[in-house]
Amino acid sequence: MARVTYAVPSRKRRKRVLERAKGFYGYRSRNIRTAYDAVDKAMQHAYVGRKQKKQQYRALWVVRINIACRELGTTYSKFIDGLHKAGIELNRKVLADLAVTEPQEFKALVEKVTQG
């Protein structure tokens, strides 16, 4: 019976890890043992970063809506409460975009919400 070696799959696995570690500093990009740890840690940071990105964008949208609302004499919380009571379902991304690109439309929306 022939001797089985796992050279090709293990080389492929190591190559994949070193490819992901390209650009890391020092031995972290060249030594396979340290590259494994570095890539694992980088993947953890990337996972967390994808969640933080969503949080940061939502915070940015809230700030933009709040600024636009205060220029029109109301606050963010009163505006969002008025939207819910009026049954207007627009997400914060769309509202922030309206506030920046279409100030007249946003003003009409604020007036509708504060009157009703």
C-alpha positions in Angstrom: 0.0 0.0 0.0 1.3 3.5 -0.9 2.4 6.0 1.7 -0.1 8.9 1.9 1.4 12.4 2.5 -0.6 15.5 3.2 2.0 17.9 1.7 -0.3 19.5 -0.8 -3.3 20.3 1.4 -1.0 21.5 4.3 1.0 23.7 1.9 -2.3 25.1 0.6 -3.5 25.8 4.1 -0.3 27.5 5.1 -0.2 29.5 1.9 -3.8 30.7 2.5 -2.9 31.9 6.0 0.3 33.6 4.8 -1.6 35.3 2.0 -4.0 36.7 4.6 -1.1 37.8 6.8 0.5 39.8 3.9 1.3 43.3 5.1 1.6 42.4 8.8 4.7 43.6 10.6 7.9 41.4 10.9 7.6 37.7 11.6 3.8 37.9 11.7 3.8 38.0 7.9 6.5 35.3 7.3 6.5 32.8 10.2 3.6 30.4 10.0 3.2 29.9 13.7 2.9 33.6 14.4 0.9 34.2 11.3 -1.8 31.8 12.5 -2.2 33.8 15.7 -2.0 37.1 13.9 -4.7 36.1 11.3 -7.0 34.7 14.0 -6.7 38.0 15.9 -7.2 40.1 12.7 -10.4 38.1 11.9 -11.7 38.7 15.4 -11.1 42.4 15.0 -12.7 42.4 11.5 -15.9 40.7 12.9 -16.2 43.3 15.7 -15.4 46.1 13.2 -18.3 45.1 11.0 -20.7 45.5 13.9 -19.1 48.8 15.0 -19.4 50.1 11.4 -23.2 49.7 11.6 -23.4 51.5 15.0 -21.2 54.4 13.8 -23.3 54.9 10.7 -26.5 55.0 12.8 -25.0 57.5 15.2 -24.0 59.7 12.3 -27.5 59.6 10.9 -29.0 60.5 14.3 -26.6 63.5 14.6 -27.5 64.7 11.1 -31.2 64.4 11.8 -30.9 66.1 15.1 -29.0 69.1 13.6 -31.6 69.5 10.9 -34.4 69.2 13.4 -32.9 71.8 15.7 -32.6 74.3 12.8 -36.3 73.9 12.4 -37.1 74.4 16.1 -37.7 70.9 17.3 -35.5 68.1 18.8 -34.6 64.7 17.4 -36.6 62.8 20.0 -39.8 64.8 19.5 -39.4 64.4 15.7 -39.0 60.6 15.9 -41.9 60.4 18.4 -44.1 62.4 16.0 -43.1 60.1 13.1 -44.2 57.1 15.0 -47.5 58.7 16.1 -48.2 59.8 12.5 -47.5 56.3 11.2 -44.6 57.4 8.9 -42.2 54.6 8.5 -38.9 56.1 7.3 -35.6 54.8 8.6 -32.8 57.0 9.9 -30.7 56.5 6.8 -33.4 57.9 4.5 -34.2 60.7 7.0 -30.6 61.8 7.2 -30.2 61.7 3.4 -33.4 63.9 3.1 -32.1 66.3 5.7 -28.8 66.8 3.8 -29.9 66.7 0.2 -33.5 67.8 0.3 -33.9 70.4 3.1 -37.3 71.6 1.8 -38.8 68.1 1.8 -37.4 67.5 5.3 -38.9 70.8 6.5 -42.3 69.8 5.2 -42.0 66.5 6.9 -41.1 68.2 10.2 -44.0 70.5 9.9 -46.4 67.7 9.2 -45.1 65.7 12.2 -45.1 68.7 14.7 -48.6 69.8 13.7 -50.3 66.4 14.0 
